[in-house]
């Protein structure tokens, strides 16, 4: 019976380690995607600011 418990402990430990590796890799991928998304948004804002500076709006005050 002790051998079965040892095997069960080893299998359970291996599963937890694999789950931890998967969680860590998923977290790293999420951070990379978040950084890329922020860079795209910032680039879009910069392009819009450059375009607006080329064509200023004429605001009429009444």
C-alpha positions as CSV (number, residue, x, y, z in Angstrom):
1,X,0.0,0.0,0.0
2,X,2.9,2.4,0.7
3,X,4.1,2.0,-2.9
4,X,0.7,3.0,-4.2
5,X,0.6,6.1,-2.0
6,X,4.1,7.1,-3.1
7,X,3.1,6.7,-6.8
8,X,0.0,8.7,-6.2
9,X,2.0,11.4,-4.5
10,X,4.5,11.5,-7.4
11,X,1.8,11.7,-10.0
12,X,-0.1,14.4,-8.1
13,X,3.1,16.4,-7.6
14,X,4.0,16.1,-11.3
15,X,0.5,17.3,-12.3
16,X,0.8,20.4,-10.0
17,X,4.2,21.2,-11.4
18,X,2.9,21.0,-15.0
19,X,0.0,23.2,-14.0
20,X,2.3,25.7,-12.4
21,X,4.5,25.9,-15.6
22,X,1.4,26.4,-17.7
23,X,0.1,29.2,-15.5
24,X,3.5,30.9,-15.5
25,X,3.7,30.7,-19.3
26,X,0.2,32.0,-19.7
27,X,1.0,34.9,-17.4
28,X,4.1,35.8,-19.4
29,X,2.1,35.6,-22.7
30,X,-0.6,37.9,-21.2
31,X,2.0,40.5,-20.2
32,X,3.5,40.4,-23.7
33,X,0.1,40.8,-25.4
34,X,-0.8,43.7,-23.0
35,X,2.5,45.5,-23.8
36,X,1.9,45.1,-27.6
37,X,-1.7,46.4,-27.2
38,X,-0.5,49.4,-25.3
39,X,2.2,50.1,-28.0
40,X,-0.5,49.9,-30.8
41,X,-2.8,52.3,-28.9
42,X,0.1,54.7,-28.3
43,X,1.1,54.6,-31.9
44,X,-2.4,55.3,-33.0
45,X,-2.7,58.3,-30.6
46,X,0.6,59.6,-31.9
47,X,-0.5,59.3,-35.5
48,X,-3.7,61.1,-34.7
49,X,-1.9,64.0,-32.9
50,X,0.4,64.4,-35.9
51,X,-2.5,64.5,-38.3
52,X,-4.4,67.0,-36.1
53,X,-1.3,69.2,-36.0
54,X,-1.2,69.3,-39.8
55,X,-4.8,70.4,-40.1
56,X,-5.7,72.6,-37.2
57,X,-9.3,73.3,-36.6
58,X,-10.8,76.8,-36.9
59,X,-12.9,77.5,-33.9
60,X,-15.2,80.4,-34.3
61,X,-16.1,82.3,-31.2
62,X,-19.4,84.1,-31.2
